[in-house]
Amino acid sequence: MERHVFDITVIGAGVVGLAVAEELSRHFGGVLLLEKNESHGLETSSRNSEVIHAGIYYPEGTLKARLCVEGRRLLYEACEARGIPHRRTGKLIVAANAGEEEALHGLLGKAHANGVDDLLLLSGRVVRSLEPEVSAAAGLLSPSTGIVDSHSLMRALLVGATGSGATVAFRSCVTAAHYDGVRHDLEINGGETRVSSRVVVNSAGLQSDRVAAMPGIDVDLEGYRLKLCKGSYFSASPPPRIRHLVYPVPTPKHEGLGVHATLDLGGRVRFGPDVEYVDAVDYRVDEGKRDAFFESITTYLPALARESLQPDMCGMRPKLQGPGEEIRDFVISEESRLGLPGWVNLVGIESPGLTACLSIARRVTDLIRPILG
């Protein structure tokens, strides 16, 4: 059996794991990035709306709020510096009636508390002047919301990590972990290989709770147990003519942000995601959801034809929040308190994880710096 020694091992090469590996490799040597799939970013990171979020929705003081606002700035700067395709499209959150209009004021206050100070409350008339096909009693405009080519972003992070000396190993699934009091020993592919590291960063996305349990953490006691949440998308042909992302007012507990209309960099319009808690990963889109999508979308795009909607894609969210539960924050935890110094868990990194990936990477670096010196 082969045994390899690294100072740091990052588990999972989604956008967050890639960002962490790149950031760590800038400051430390001996970084290994493990990915169980044949390439990077094949799960949650490549099956989402690719939105750069402003930081509007999240409770004040949470990691989601702070890291989203910081991460948005860092991500735009990185895109400009590295030539990563992106666009500040702006976003309209639209109220269908007076009750929802009141909710916009609540979102405005929450955004201000999070340091998002560029939002504008708009009348229905002004919303229609910006987006003639959109029906709304009022709207909230977020100029700093945008979109990014997530695949180009991930390629840039991978190139940055390897260029700074990180080693990347695909088809390498962590199947066991043990701490001997000094180093963390990882079993790869059922014992085919072993890796020993002073620091392990668990960025395993949909499997991050399972990986967290490997060294002996009680994930139920610590609140790390994930709930898989499927989000489906539909597209329309012909598409509506919109220039901004268009979102409905979110549900009270923010399980999702509603079936919204997003653009990609080619101008294609996609609707979704919805919220469906499931027991297993399943990337099939149920055509039977067409009517539910149509009802949601036509609250703000009334001219959309039902027959124009077609199944598009779906993704899986690694949520800590269960059905009907209160919003849960990211878990970004160095586990010395549990007797596992140098083991860092990143659990429940759903939206705004893409936006926050660079700020998450900086936070992880700060957590492990005292361990590696």
N, C-alpha and C positions, 0 to 999 in steps of 0.2 A: 504493500500500500504506500502510495506517495504521500509525503507530508511536506507542506510548504509553510513558511513563516513570513508573516507580514505584520507591520505595525497596526494597520487599520484594515478592516474588511467591511465593505458596504454591501448589504444584501438587497438586491433589487435595482434594476436599471430602467425604471420608469423615469419620468422627468425629474422627480424629486431626488431619487437615487443618483441620477446623472449629475444633477446640480451639486449634491453633497460630495460626490467623488471628485468633481472638478475643483470645488472650493478647498477640500481637504488636501488635494494633491498640490495645490499652490503653496501650502504652509508646511506640509509634512511629507516625508518620503515613505515608501513602503505601503502604498495604498492599493488594495485589491477590490475590484467591483465584480460581484457575482450576479448572474442572471440565469434563471432556470430555463427561459425560452431561448430560441435560436438567434434572437436579435433583441435589441432594446425597444422599450416602449410599445409592446404589443397588446397591452391590456388597457387599464383605465386611461393612461396618458394619451392614447391614440383614438379614444372613443368618447369624445366630449365636444363641447361647443367651441372650444379654442378661444374663449373669451378672456380678455385681460380685465379683471374686475376692479372697480374703483375702491371698494371697501364700505359699501352702503349698509349692508344687511346685518352685520354681525354685532353681538352685544359688546358694549364699550369695555375695553380692557382685556378682551380675550386675545389669545394668540391669533385666531382667525382674523380679527379686526386689525391688530397691530402689524402682523406679518403680511397681510394683503396690501395695506397702504404702503408699507415700505417696499414690498416686493413689486408692486406695480411700477414704482419709480425705477427700481433697479432693472426690471424687465424691459421697460421702454429704453433705458440707457443702453442695455446690452444689445437690444435689437438694432439700435442706431449704430452702435460701434461695430457690430459684427455683420451687418447687412442681413439680418434675419427678417424675412418678410412679415410685415405687420401693418396695421392701420388703426388710427384713432377714429373709429366710426361714430362714437357717441352712442348713448343708449337712452331710450325713452321708456320710463315706467308709466303706464297709463291706467287711469282710474275709469271704470265703466259707469260709476254713479257717485252720488254725493257721499255715501258711506265710505267708498274706496278713496275718494278724494281726501277725506279726513286721515286715512291711513298714509297718504303721501306726506302729510305734514309730520307724522310720526317717523317715517323713514328719513325725512330731511333732518329732524333733530338727532336721530341716531347717527346719520352720516357726519354731521357736524361734530358730534362727540368723538368720532373716530378720526377726525382730522381731514375729512373730505369736505372742502369748502368751496367747490366750484359748481354745486348743483343749482339748478334753476327751476322754480315752480312755474308751470305754464298753464294758461287757460286752454280749454278745448279748441278754441279758435286758432290759437298759436300752434297747437299740436297739428291741426289739420293743414296749416300753412307749411309746416315742415314735412309732413307726411300725409298727402291728400287721401290716401287709401285707409288711413287709420282713424277709427272712431273712438273718441275719448271725451269724458267730461272734464278732465284735467290731466296734466302729465308732469313728470319730474324728469328733467334732462340732465344726464351725466356726461359732460363733454370728454372726460378722461377715460371712459370705458372704450375698449378697443378689441381687436382680434389679432391673433398671432398664428403663424404657421407652426403648429406644435412639432411637426416632424423635422422642420428645419432647425427649430430651437434645440431639439434633442440631439440632432446630429452635431450641432455646434458645441453642445456641452460634452458630448462624447469625444470630439476632437480635442477640446480643451483639456479634458481629463487625461487622455493618453499623451497629449503633448506635454503635460506637466509631469509625466512619469507614471501615471496610474496603469495598473495591469487590469485588463478586462477579460473575464471568462464567461462565455455563454454556455448554454446547456449544462449549467452547474447549479443543481438544486440542493439547498441545504436541508439535510434530513435529520440532523441531531446536533445538539450543542451542549458543551460541558465546560464549567469554569473550575480550574484547578487551584484557585487562590492567587494566581499570578496572570495567567493568560486564558483566553477563551478558545476552546478547541471545537472546530466545526467539522462535522462529517458531511461530505459532498457525495451526492448520488449513491446513497446507501452504503458508503464506506469505500467507494472507488478512490477517493482522495480525502485527505484531511488538511485543514488549514488552521494554523495557530496565530492568534492576534491579541494584542493588548487591548484594542478597541474594536467593537463590532457595532455597526449602525444598521439597525433593522428598518429598512425602507421597502418592505416586501409587499406593500399595497394591499391587495385583496387577501393575502396570506399573512399579513403582519401580526395578527393575533396568534396564529398557529406558530409562527417563528418566535414570538415573544414567550410562548409557553415552553419552548424547547429547553432553556436553561433552568427551568423550574419555577417560573413565575405563574402564580394563580391568576389567570387572565379574568376570571369572573370576579374574584375578590378585588382586583385592581381596576375593574371597569374597562378592560381592554377588549372585551368580546365584541367582534364585528357583527353587524347585520348587513347582509348583502342587499343592495337596493338597485334594481334594474331601471334604467332610463331609456325609453324608446324615442326614436325620431321619425318624423315623416317629412317628406319634401312635397312641393307642389309644382305641377307643370300645366299651364304657365305659372311662374312665380309672381307674387305680388311685387309691385315696384316700390321698394322701400330703400332708404339710404342709411337709416339708423337700425341698431338692434332694437327690438320692441318687446317689452316684458309686461305682463299683467302685474297687478299688485300681488305679492307673495302670500301664501297661506300663513295664518297666525304663528304656527310653530316652525315655519321655514323648513319643512321636510324637503321641499324643493322650491324653486323660484317660479313655478308655474310653467305651462307650455308656452314658451316664448319663441319669437322669430329671430333667428340669427343669420348673419351673412358669413360667407367665407371670402377669402381674398380674390376669388374669381367672380364674386357677385352672386353666387348661388344662395338661395334661401332655404334654411332648414328649420323645422318646427320641433321643439322638444327641449329637454326630456320630460317625460312624465315620471311618476313615482310609483314603483311596484316592488315591494319587499318580496324576496324569493329565497329559496333554500339552497340553490345551487346556481353556478354561473351558467347563463344561457343567453347567447347573442342573437337569438331569433326575434324578429319583430312580428308581433301578432297583428295581422291585418284587421282583425276584429276590433281593434282600437280606433279605427278610422273615425267612427261616429263621435267618440269621446273627444278625440283631437279636434274634429270639426267644430264641435260645440264650444270648446275652449278658445280656439283661434278666432272664430267669428264674433266673439265679444269685442275684439278690437280690430279685426279685418273682416267686416261684414260682407264684402264682395267676393270672398274666396268661395270657389265652387267645391262642393263635397267630392265630386268625381276627380278633381285635380290632385287630391292627396294620394300619395303613394308611400309605402313603407320604405324607410331609408336605412337606418342602422340603429344599434343600441349599444349602451355601455353599462358598466357596473360600478356603483359607488361603494367604497369601503366605509360604511357609516357606523358610528358609535351610537347614534340616536336611533331608537326603535320607533315603530309606528305609534303616533300620538304622543311621543315623549318630547320633553323640552330639548332645545338645541344643545348639542355637545361640542366642546372645543376639541382642537387638535390635541393629541398626546405627543409631546416631545420631551422625553424624560430620560435622563442619565440615571441608571438604576443602582447607584451605590447604596441607597437606603434599603434595597432589597438584597444586599450582599453580593451585588454583581457590578463592581466598579468597572467602568469602561464599556458597559453594554448600554447602548442608546436605542430606545424604542421610538419609532415614528408610527403611530397607530391612528387610524381614522382620518387619514390625510385625503379628504375629498375636496370639493370646491371650498375655498379658492386655492387649492394646492398648486395648480398650474401657475396662477398669478404669483403666488408666494414662494415658488421653488427656490429662488435665489436668496431670499431672506431666511427661509428655513435652513438653507445650507450654511449661512452665516451663524445662525443660532446654534446649530450642531457643532460648528467649529469652536464657538465660545465654550460649549459644554465640555468638550474633550481636551481643550488646551491645558487645563490644570493637570490632567492625567498624563499627557505626553510631554508637557513642559515646553 
